């Protein structure tokens, strides 16, 4: 089985599923929880999940060649990949997120936002309720990254709409992708010859 060409791409999906699980707790935290530590975890979890999902969608596409005939693929990943909202999220939010400030840290991101943003009141550089690194949140860094991701907007209403599109879209895709992975991986392992003891 270890030489089966279907196994490496399947294990890659399993690795994506494991990586996504890091964000599960932070994405399920209620918005009413607002300590610096929790705000940092929630924002970092969302940004990390978005970047992993960008990579995961590529993995899911490649799996079609090996497992596209399985109902778990046809009912899970096929509709995800065909979804226009997912395609828009992928190109408009997840790709720049992955490329510029989650897996790679591009100093052009804050430079661009700082040049174009004239907001000077109520800027929070950092917040902390604990005297340790875990409890310290550099609010401004994430705020600028998210502002970059949202892009140029005409007013607060459009900014809110774009932020909601990113946050809700990423959370929904996280759930759909996780469920599709949890259903496909065992079925594909079974097809490869793995059996329950």
C-alpha positions as CSV (number, residue, x, y, z in Angstrom):
1,X,0.0,0.0,0.0
2,X,2.8,2.4,0.7
3,X,3.7,2.5,-3.0
4,X,0.1,3.1,-4.1
5,X,0.2,6.5,-5.9
6,X,-3.1,7.4,-4.3
7,X,-1.7,7.3,-0.8
8,X,0.5,10.5,-0.8
9,X,-2.3,12.8,-2.0
10,X,-4.7,11.3,0.5
11,X,-2.2,11.7,3.4
12,X,-1.7,15.3,2.2
13,X,-5.5,15.9,2.7
14,X,-5.2,14.2,6.2
15,X,-2.4,16.7,7.0
16,X,-4.5,19.6,5.9
17,X,-7.4,18.3,8.1
18,X,-5.0,18.1,11.1
19,X,-3.7,21.6,10.4
20,X,-7.2,23.0,10.3
21,X,-8.0,21.4,13.6
22,X,-5.7,24.0,15.2
23,X,-8.3,26.7,14.4
24,X,-11.4,24.8,15.6
25,X,-11.4,26.1,19.2
26,X,-10.6,29.7,18.2
27,X,-13.3,29.8,15.5
28,X,-15.9,28.6,18.0
29,X,-15.2,31.3,20.6
30,X,-18.2,33.6,21.1
31,X,-17.6,37.2,19.9
32,X,-18.6,38.3,23.4
33,X,-15.3,37.0,24.7
34,X,-13.0,40.0,24.4
35,X,-9.8,39.6,26.4
36,X,-6.6,40.4,24.5
37,X,-5.6,36.8,24.5
38,X,-8.9,35.6,23.1
39,X,-9.1,38.3,20.4
40,X,-5.6,37.3,19.3
41,X,-6.5,33.6,19.3
42,X,-9.7,34.2,17.4
43,X,-8.1,36.5,14.8
44,X,-5.0,34.3,14.4
45,X,-7.2,31.2,14.1
46,X,-9.3,32.8,11.4
47,X,-6.3,34.0,9.4
48,X,-4.5,30.7,9.7
49,X,-7.6,28.7,8.8
50,X,-8.1,30.8,5.7
51,X,-4.5,30.3,4.5
52,X,-4.7,26.5,5.2
53,X,-8.1,26.4,3.3
54,X,-6.4,28.0,0.3
55,X,-3.9,25.2,0.2
56,X,-6.5,22.6,1.1
57,X,-8.7,23.5,-1.9
58,X,-5.7,22.7,-4.2
59,X,-5.3,19.4,-2.5
60,X,-9.0,18.6,-2.8
61,X,-8.9,19.4,-6.6
62,X,-5.9,17.0,-7.1
63,X,-7.8,14.2,-5.2
64,X,-10.5,14.2,-7.9
65,X,-8.2,12.1,-10.1
66,X,-8.0,9.4,-7.5
67,X,-11.2,9.5,-5.5
68,X,-13.6,11.6,-7.6
69,X,-15.8,8.6,-8.2
70,X,-16.5,8.1,-4.5
71,X,-19.8,9.5,-3.2
72,X,-17.9,11.1,-0.3
73,X,-16.0,13.2,-2.9
74,X,-19.0,13.8,-5.1
75,X,-21.2,15.0,-2.2
76,X,-18.4,16.8,-0.3
77,X,-15.6,18.4,-2.2
78,X,-17.3,18.6,-5.6
79,X,-20.0,21.0,-4.5
80,X,-17.4,23.0,-2.5
81,X,-15.1,23.4,-5.5
82,X,-18.0,24.3,-7.8
83,X,-19.5,26.9,-5.4
84,X,-19.1,30.4,-6.9
85,X,-19.0,32.0,-3.4
86,X,-16.1,29.7,-2.5
87,X,-14.3,30.6,-5.8
88,X,-14.7,34.3,-5.0
89,X,-13.5,33.8,-1.4
90,X,-10.6,31.8,-2.6
91,X,-9.3,34.4,-5.1
92,X,-10.3,37.6,-3.4
93,X,-9.4,36.8,0.2
94,X,-7.7,33.4,0.8
95,X,-4.9,33.8,-1.8
96,X,-3.7,37.2,-0.6
97,X,-4.1,36.0,3.0
98,X,-1.9,33.0,2.4
99,X,0.6,34.8,0.2
100,X,1.1,38.0,2.1
101,X,0.5,37.8,5.8
102,X,-0.1,34.3,7.1
103,X,2.4,31.9,5.5
104,X,4.6,34.8,4.2
105,X,5.0,38.1,5.9
106,X,5.2,40.9,3.4
107,X,6.1,44.3,4.8
108,X,4.4,45.9,1.8
109,X,1.1,45.0,3.4
110,X,1.3,47.4,6.4
111,X,3.2,50.0,4.2
112,X,0.3,50.2,1.7
113,X,-2.4,50.5,4.4
114,X,-0.4,53.1,6.4
115,X,0.0,55.2,3.2
116,X,-3.6,55.1,2.3
117,X,-5.3,55.1,5.8
118,X,-5.8,58.4,7.4
119,X,-7.5,57.0,10.6
120,X,-5.6,58.5,13.5
121,X,-8.0,58.3,16.4
122,X,-8.5,55.3,18.7
123,X,-5.7,53.2,17.2
124,X,-4.8,50.4,19.6
125,X,-1.2,49.3,19.2
126,X,-1.2,46.6,21.8
127,X,-3.4,45.3,24.6
128,X,-2.6,43.0,27.5
129,X,-4.2,41.8,30.7
130,X,-1.4,39.4,31.6
131,X,2.3,40.0,31.9
132,X,3.3,37.4,29.4
133,X,3.6,37.0,25.7
134,X,0.5,34.8,25.5
135,X,-1.7,37.5,27.0
136,X,-0.3,40.3,24.8
137,X,-2.0,41.2,21.6
138,X,-0.5,43.5,19.0
139,X,-3.9,44.7,17.8
140,X,-2.6,47.1,15.2
141,X,-0.8,44.4,13.2
142,X,-3.9,42.3,12.7
143,X,-6.1,45.3,12.1
144,X,-3.9,46.5,9.3
145,X,-3.7,43.1,7.8
146,X,-7.4,42.7,7.8
147,X,-7.8,46.2,6.4
148,X,-5.4,45.3,3.6
149,X,-7.5,42.1,2.9
150,X,-10.7,44.1,2.7
151,X,-9.2,46.5,0.3
152,X,-10.3,50.0,-0.7
153,X,-13.9,50.7,0.3
154,X,-16.0,53.8,-0.1
155,X,-17.5,53.8,3.4
156,X,-17.9,51.9,6.7
157,X,-20.9,50.0,5.4
158,X,-18.9,48.5,2.5
159,X,-16.0,47.7,4.9
160,X,-18.4,45.9,7.2
161,X,-19.9,44.0,4.2
162,X,-16.5,42.9,2.9
163,X,-15.3,41.9,6.4
164,X,-18.5,39.8,6.9
165,X,-18.0,38.2,3.5
166,X,-14.5,37.2,4.5
167,X,-15.3,36.1,8.1
168,X,-18.5,34.2,7.4
169,X,-17.3,32.8,4.2
170,X,-14.1,31.4,5.8
171,X,-16.0,30.0,8.8
172,X,-18.5,28.3,6.5
173,X,-15.8,26.9,4.2
174,X,-13.9,25.7,7.3
175,X,-17.0,23.7,8.4
176,X,-17.7,22.3,4.9
177,X,-14.1,21.4,4.2
178,X,-13.7,19.7,7.6
179,X,-16.8,17.6,7.2
180,X,-15.9,16.7,3.6
181,X,-12.4,15.6,4.8
182,X,-13.7,13.6,7.7
183,X,-16.0,11.7,5.3
184,X,-13.7,11.2,2.4
185,X,-10.5,10.2,4.2
186,X,-11.9,7.0,5.9
187,X,-13.7,6.0,2.7
188,X,-10.5,6.5,0.6
189,X,-8.4,4.6,3.2
190,X,-11.0,1.7,2.9
191,X,-10.6,1.8,-0.9
192,X,-6.8,1.5,-0.5
193,X,-7.3,-1.6,1.6
194,X,-7.2,-0.3,5.1
195,X,-9.5,-2.4,7.4
196,X,-10.8,-1.8,10.9
197,X,-9.4,-4.2,13.4
